[in-house]
Structures are given as structure tokens and as C-alpha cells.
């Protein structure tokens, strides 16, 4: 029997983003073209290879939090500024940077996206 094990961290950050093309592509949600606020809920799953953890999940969560803060936190806005990055883009960036199996990013824990590595 083949089993895979992940450590999982969940976190949330307050942030701003926008989708510049929304007003042209989908006029019904044109407001998305302008910077707006969400609480971004993130889940990251990272492979471990034994039951004593290759990575401690408390430290993993701290690493993700620090990465987001260093890259996106704007003191004048007092939150993270993701610019024109979508949930999909943020998830892909975290998946690649932290070499995860799976990352999801949800806006206000309601709508979002997930990116995962497929194993053949």
C-alpha cells in the first residue's frame, strides 16, 4: 500500500488586490478592476517522508507568514498589497517557492483557487 503524508498549515492575511481587465471582460463585475480588500485564507500542504516530520509545521507557517510579509506587506496600507495577482497566481507562487504539493487561496474564505502538483 502506498501512502503519502503532508504537513498542513493554514493562515490568513488581510490584503488588497485588483483585476485590471475585469471591467472590459466582465462588465458585471467591473468593480474588481479597482483595488479592493479581502481576508485571504491560505492552506499549504507539503510532503514529509516519515512520521517525525521533515519540517515542523509551526516553523513552516512562520516561514510562509514571513515570506508574505517581506514581499507584500505595505506599512502605509497596513496590510498586504498583492497588486494584480489573482488567487491562482498567489497559490502558484507559494506552491513553487515552498515546494508544496498543494496550495489554496480563498477570498474571505468564500471563493478561491487551488493549485496542486499532479503525480503520474
DODO-89705 format. One line per field, with one value per residue (C-alpha): y, z, x; residue in three letters. Coordinates in steps of 0.1 Angstrom, whole numbers, plus 2048, in hexadecimal, padded with zeros to 3 digits. Each point is the difference from the previous one (the first is absolute). Example, Ala and Ser with C-alpha at 12.3 -4.5 7.8 and 13.67 -1.06 7.14 Angstrom:
<nodes>
c2: 7D3  822
c3: 84E  7F9
c1: 87B  80E
r: ala  ser
</nodes>
This chain:
<nodes>
c2: 800  823  81C  824  818  825  81B  81A  825  818  825  820  822  820  80D  815  7F6  808  7F1  81B  7EF  7F8  820  7F6  7DB  7FD  822  7F1  7FE  81F  80A  7E5  816  817  7F8  7EF  7EE  7DC  7E9  7E6  7DD  7EA  7DB  7F0  7DB  7F5  7DC  7EF  7DE  7F3  803  816  81C  80D  822  80D  80F  81D  80A  7FB  817  81A  7FE  805  81D  810  7FC  810  81D  806  800  80F  813  825  815  81D  7EA  7EC  7DF  7EA  80F  7E5  818  7EF  7DD  7E8  7E4  7E8  815  802  7DB  7F7  817  7F0  7DD  806  814  7E7  7E1  7F6  7E5  816  824  810  825  80C  823  805  7D9  800  7FF  7F6  7EA  7E3  7F4  7DE  7EB  7E2  7E0  7E7
c3: 800  7F6  818  7FF  81D  801  81A  7FC  80A  7FF  803  7F7  7F6  7F9  7DE  7E2  7DB  7DF  7DE  7E6  7E3  813  7F4  7DC  802  818  805  81A  818  7F3  825  801  7EA  81E  81E  81B  821  80A  81B  7ED  80F  7F6  804  7F7  800  7FF  7FD  81C  7FE  823  81F  813  7E6  7E8  808  81F  7F7  819  7F0  7DD  808  80D  7E0  7EB  815  7FF  7DA  7FA  818  7F1  7DC  802  821  7FB  820  7F1  7F7  820  7ED  7E4  7DD  7E6  7E3  7E1  80E  800  819  7E6  7FC  825  805  7E4  80E  822  7F2  7EC  81B  81C  7EA  80B  7F3  803  807  802  803  807  802  821  804  7E5  7DC  7F6  7ED  806  7EF  805  7F2  7ED  804  7E4
c1: 800  80D  7FA  809  803  7FE  805  7E5  7FF  7E3  803  7EE  80C  7EE  808  7F8  7FF  7EF  7F9  807  7EE  7E0  7ED  808  7FB  7E3  7EE  7E9  81E  812  806  81A  816  806  814  7EA  806  7FD  80B  814  7FD  81D  806  822  808  824  80C  812  811  7FE  7EA  819  7FB  81A  7F3  7F0  7DE  803  821  7F1  7E3  818  815  7E1  7F4  822  803  7DE  808  822  7F3  7DE  7FA  7FC  803  7ED  7E2  805  7FA  80D  7FE  7FF  7FA  7F2  806  7E3  7FA  80E  820  806  7F9  818  81B  7FE  7FF  820  812  7FA  800  7DD  7E9  7E1  7F7  7DE  7F9  7DC  7F2  7EE  7FF  7E5  80D  823  817  817  820  80F  81B  7F4  814  7FF
r: unk  unk  unk  unk  unk  unk  unk  unk  unk  unk  unk  unk  unk  unk  unk  unk  unk  unk  unk  unk  unk  unk  unk  unk  unk  unk  unk  unk  unk  unk  unk  unk  unk  unk  unk  unk  unk  unk  unk  unk  unk  unk  unk  unk  unk  unk  unk  unk  unk  unk  unk  unk  unk  unk  unk  unk  unk  unk  unk  unk  unk  unk  unk  unk  unk  unk  unk  unk  unk  unk  unk  unk  unk  unk  unk  unk  unk  unk  unk  unk  unk  unk  unk  unk  unk  unk  unk  unk  unk  unk  unk  unk  unk  unk  unk  unk  unk  unk  unk  unk  unk  unk  unk  unk  unk  unk  unk  unk  unk  unk  unk  unk  unk  unk  unk  unk  unk  unk  unk  unk
</nodes>
